[in-house]
Amino acid sequence: MNATVSILAEIPEELHESLKGYLETHPDWDQDRVFVASLSLFLLQNGSSNTIDASRSYRRAARVYLDALFKQAV
């Protein structure tokens, strides 16, 4: 089951400007896809897989990250 959770976050203006510039030059990407890829990469880089639950969580984050990277535009 794929569930979507909406997140409201404040980001620095400089980061917002960079995001806008990126999205203008990469029409296959949208803000949600960038946030999903960024958050899942952060979790992969900073998580651990020392326990069975942590390992499952790590694999789920990896799957979401790869899905976000290789998602085809519809």
N, CA, C and O atoms as a DFTB+ gen file, in Angstrom:
296 C
 N C O
     1  1       0.846      -1.182       0.000
     2  2       0.000       0.000       0.000
     3  2       0.882       1.232       0.000
     4  3       1.748       1.377       0.863
     5  1       0.673       2.110      -0.948
     6  2       1.406       3.367      -1.013
     7  2       0.537       4.475      -0.452
     8  3      -0.535       4.765      -0.983
     9  1       0.997       5.082       0.604
    10  2       0.282       6.210       1.193
    11  2       1.104       7.463       0.985
    12  3       2.333       7.404       0.941
    13  1       0.445       8.581       0.858
    14  2       1.115       9.860       0.698
    15  2       0.787      10.722       1.896
    16  3      -0.369      10.823       2.309
    17  1       1.815      11.343       2.452
    18  2       1.655      12.246       3.584
    19  2       2.092      13.624       3.119
    20  3       3.172      13.774       2.547
    21  1       1.280      14.608       3.354
    22  2       1.603      15.973       2.963
    23  2       2.422      16.644       4.065
    24  3       2.107      16.520       5.249
    25  1       3.480      17.359       3.661
    26  2       4.356      18.039       4.613
    27  2       4.456      19.515       4.228
    28  3       4.660      19.855       3.063
    29  1       4.312      20.361       5.206
    30  2       4.507      21.793       5.014
    31  2       5.828      22.143       5.690
    32  3       5.993      21.916       6.888
    33  1       6.758      22.689       4.933
    34  2       8.074      23.001       5.497
    35  2       8.539      24.364       5.011
    36  3       8.307      24.747       3.865
    37  1       9.190      25.077       5.893
    38  2       9.813      26.341       5.516
    39  2      11.261      26.066       5.161
    40  3      11.966      25.354       5.876
    41  1      11.700      26.644       4.037
    42  2      13.088      26.480       3.623
    43  2      13.683      27.860       3.377
    44  3      12.951      28.807       3.087
    45  1      14.997      27.983       3.490
    46  2      15.629      29.286       3.231
    47  2      15.344      29.766       1.803
    48  3      15.226      28.966       0.874
    49  1      15.238      31.062       1.654
    50  2      14.931      31.646       0.345
    51  2      15.956      31.239      -0.709
    52  3      15.590      30.989      -1.857
    53  1      17.236      31.170      -0.335
    54  2      18.281      30.796      -1.281
    55  2      18.048      29.387      -1.817
    56  3      18.248      29.121      -3.002
    57  1      17.625      28.495      -0.938
    58  2      17.339      27.120      -1.351
    59  2      16.117      27.088      -2.264
    60  3      16.082      26.334      -3.236
    61  1      15.128      27.900      -1.952
    62  2      13.927      27.978      -2.793
    63  2      14.278      28.490      -4.187
    64  3      13.776      27.975      -5.186
    65  1      15.132      29.496      -4.252
    66  2      15.554      30.022      -5.557
    67  2      16.316      28.961      -6.354
    68  3      16.121      28.829      -7.562
    69  1      17.180      28.211      -5.680
    70  2      17.914      27.127      -6.349
    71  2      16.959      26.063      -6.857
    72  3      17.116      25.553      -7.966
    73  1      15.968      25.729      -6.039
    74  2      14.970      24.740      -6.441
    75  2      14.189      25.223      -7.659
    76  3      13.981      24.463      -8.605
    77  1      13.762      26.468      -7.641
    78  2      13.030      27.021      -8.792
    79  2      13.880      26.940     -10.053
    80  3      13.393      26.545     -11.113
    81  1      15.158      27.317      -9.935
    82  2      16.055      27.258     -11.093
    83  2      16.216      25.835     -11.612
    84  3      16.219      25.604     -12.822
    85  1      16.348      24.893     -10.699
    86  2      16.482      23.498     -11.104
    87  2      15.223      23.024     -11.833
    88  3      15.307      22.396     -12.888
    89  1      14.065      23.329     -11.263
    90  2      12.807      22.874     -11.853
    91  2      12.548      23.514     -13.216
    92  3      11.937      22.895     -14.087
    93  1      13.005      24.737     -13.399
    94  2      12.839      25.398     -14.697
    95  2      13.660      24.723     -15.787
    96  3      13.270      24.739     -16.954
    97  1      14.783      24.135     -15.421
    98  2      15.655      23.509     -16.422
    99  2      15.497      21.991     -16.495
   100  3      16.122      21.342     -17.334
   101  1      14.671      21.428     -15.626
   102  2      14.425      19.986     -15.619
   103  2      12.917      19.734     -15.575
   104  3      12.364      19.480     -14.506
   105  1      12.255      19.803     -16.725
   106  2      10.793      19.705     -16.750
   107  2      10.245      18.349     -16.299
   108  3       9.060      18.251     -15.980
   109  1      11.079      17.298     -16.263
   110  2      10.611      15.991     -15.808
   111  2      10.455      15.933     -14.291
   112  3       9.831      15.013     -13.762
   113  1      11.017      16.904     -13.602
   114  2      10.975      16.927     -12.140
   115  2       9.959      17.951     -11.660
   116  3       9.720      18.963     -12.319
   117  1       9.360      17.676     -10.498
   118  2       8.524      18.669      -9.835
   119  2       8.978      18.761      -8.373
   120  3       9.811      17.976      -7.918
   121  1       8.429      19.711      -7.666
   122  2       8.838      19.969      -6.280
   123  2       8.677      18.729      -5.405
   124  3       9.556      18.425      -4.598
   125  1       7.579      18.021      -5.552
   126  2       7.345      16.835      -4.727
   127  2       8.387      15.758      -4.994
   128  3       8.879      15.122      -4.062
   129  1       8.720      15.554      -6.254
   130  2       9.723      14.542      -6.600
   131  2      11.087      14.896      -6.028
   132  3      11.804      14.019      -5.545
   133  1      11.452      16.174      -6.079
   134  2      12.725      16.614      -5.514
   135  2      12.743      16.378      -4.006
   136  3      13.730      15.874      -3.472
   137  1      11.666      16.736      -3.320
   138  2      11.621      16.552      -1.869
   139  2      11.685      15.070      -1.486
   140  3      12.375      14.707      -0.533
   141  1      10.972      14.216      -2.222
   142  2      10.998      12.783      -1.934
   143  2      12.409      12.233      -2.131
   144  3      12.905      11.485      -1.289
   145  1      13.056      12.600      -3.238
   146  2      14.414      12.125      -3.490
   147  2      15.378      12.642      -2.427
   148  3      16.236      11.899      -1.949
   149  1      15.239      13.903      -2.061
   150  2      16.134      14.497      -1.071
   151  2      15.969      13.871       0.304
   152  3      16.956      13.536       0.959
   153  1      14.746      13.714       0.738
   154  2      14.493      13.151       2.064
   155  2      14.919      11.688       2.141
   156  3      15.521      11.264       3.127
   157  1      14.610      10.926       1.110
   158  2      15.000       9.516       1.142
   159  2      16.519       9.368       1.081
   160  3      17.066       8.481       1.737
   161  1      17.216      10.209       0.316
   162  2      18.683      10.162       0.294
   163  2      19.254      10.523       1.658
   164  3      20.204       9.889       2.117
   165  1      18.689      11.529       2.308
   166  2      19.141      11.896       3.653
   167  2      19.006      10.710       4.604
   168  3      19.923      10.409       5.367
   169  1      17.861      10.044       4.551
   170  2      17.633       8.902       5.439
   171  2      18.595       7.754       5.132
   172  3      19.057       7.069       6.044
   173  1      18.893       7.545       3.855
   174  2      19.858       6.504       3.491
   175  2      21.253       6.833       4.014
   176  3      21.954       5.960       4.524
   177  1      21.646       8.086       3.886
   178  2      22.986       8.483       4.299
   179  2      23.142       8.537       5.810
   180  3      24.251       8.378       6.321
   181  1      22.060       8.757       6.527
   182  2      22.151       8.950       7.974
   183  2      21.488       7.851       8.791
   184  3      21.480       7.908      10.021
   185  1      20.939       6.867       8.124
   186  2      20.293       5.782       8.841
   187  2      21.268       4.651       9.107
   188  3      22.435       4.691       8.717
   189  1      20.747       3.646       9.781
   190  2      21.565       2.474      10.036
   191  2      20.723       1.247       9.758
   192  3      19.496       1.323       9.710
   193  1      21.372       0.138       9.577
   194  2      20.646      -1.107       9.351
   195  2      21.111      -2.159      10.358
   196  3      21.317      -3.322      10.013
   197  1      21.271      -1.724      11.609
   198  2      21.777      -2.613      12.657
   199  2      20.741      -3.601      13.174
   200  3      21.099      -4.651      13.708
   201  1      19.471      -3.278      13.021
   202  2      18.419      -4.178      13.491
   203  2      17.552      -4.586      12.301
   204  3      17.654      -4.006      11.220
   205  1      16.712      -5.575      12.509
   206  2      15.834      -6.028      11.426
   207  2      14.893      -4.911      11.003
   208  3      14.702      -4.690       9.807
   209  1      14.296      -4.194      11.971
   210  2      13.392      -3.086      11.639
   211  2      14.127      -1.966      10.919
   212  3      13.615      -1.408       9.948
   213  1      15.322      -1.635      11.387
   214  2      16.114      -0.578      10.737
   215  2      16.502      -0.998       9.328
   216  3      16.519      -0.170       8.417
   217  1      16.807      -2.255       9.144
   218  2      17.171      -2.762       7.820
   219  2      15.990      -2.673       6.861
   220  3      16.158      -2.304       5.699
   221  1      14.806      -3.007       7.339
   222  2      13.597      -2.887       6.505
   223  2      13.343      -1.432       6.138
   224  3      13.028      -1.114       4.991
   225  1      13.482      -0.558       7.121
   226  2      13.278       0.868       6.880
   227  2      14.286       1.388       5.862
   228  3      13.932       2.174       4.983
   229  1      15.533       0.957       5.976
   230  2      16.591       1.358       5.040
   231  2      16.238       0.910       3.620
   232  3      16.377       1.683       2.672
   233  1      15.783      -0.333       3.475
   234  2      15.415      -0.840       2.146
   235  2      14.227      -0.077       1.567
   236  3      14.185       0.198       0.367
   237  1      13.259       0.264       2.424
   238  2      12.102       1.042       1.934
   239  2      12.553       2.419       1.464
   240  3      12.111       2.891       0.417
   241  1      13.431       3.066       2.230
   242  2      13.951       4.385       1.834
   243  2      14.724       4.270       0.526
   244  3      14.621       5.147      -0.331
   245  1      15.493       3.204       0.364
   246  2      16.246       2.995      -0.881
   247  2      15.304       2.822      -2.063
   248  3      15.555       3.351      -3.146
   249  1      14.219       2.080      -1.858
   250  2      13.245       1.869      -2.930
   251  2      12.588       3.192      -3.333
   252  3      12.431       3.474      -4.521
   253  1      12.210       3.995      -2.349
   254  2      11.580       5.292      -2.629
   255  2      12.565       6.200      -3.365
   256  3      12.194       6.880      -4.322
   257  1      13.816       6.207      -2.917
   258  2      14.839       7.037      -3.562
   259  2      15.014       6.643      -5.030
   260  3      15.014       7.505      -5.909
   261  1      15.161       5.367      -5.289
   262  2      15.352       4.914      -6.664
   263  2      14.118       5.175      -7.517
   264  3      14.239       5.560      -8.680
   265  1      12.934       4.968      -6.950
   266  2      11.709       5.287      -7.674
   267  2      11.649       6.759      -8.052
   268  3      11.243       7.103      -9.162
   269  1      12.053       7.629      -7.133
   270  2      12.041       9.075      -7.406
   271  2      13.050       9.438      -8.489
   272  3      12.765      10.274      -9.346
   273  1      14.215       8.822      -8.457
   274  2      15.237       9.132      -9.458
   275  2      14.864       8.682     -10.857
   276  3      15.105       9.394     -11.832
   277  1      14.275       7.503     -10.952
   278  2      14.037       6.920     -12.266
   279  2      12.580       6.960     -12.711
   280  3      12.189       6.285     -13.664
   281  1      11.799       7.747     -12.020
   282  2      10.386       7.907     -12.374
   283  2      10.282       8.488     -13.786
   284  3      10.973       9.445     -14.135
   285  1       9.424       7.900     -14.566
   286  2       9.206       8.374     -15.922
   287  2       8.095       9.407     -15.933
   288  3       7.081       9.237     -15.257
   289  1       8.277      10.470     -16.692
   290  2       7.239      11.498     -16.812
   291  2       6.025      10.911     -17.510
   292  3       6.147      10.195     -18.504
   293  1       4.853      11.226     -16.975
   294  2       3.607      10.694     -17.536
   295  2       2.968      11.742     -18.413
   296  3       1.906      11.503     -18.986
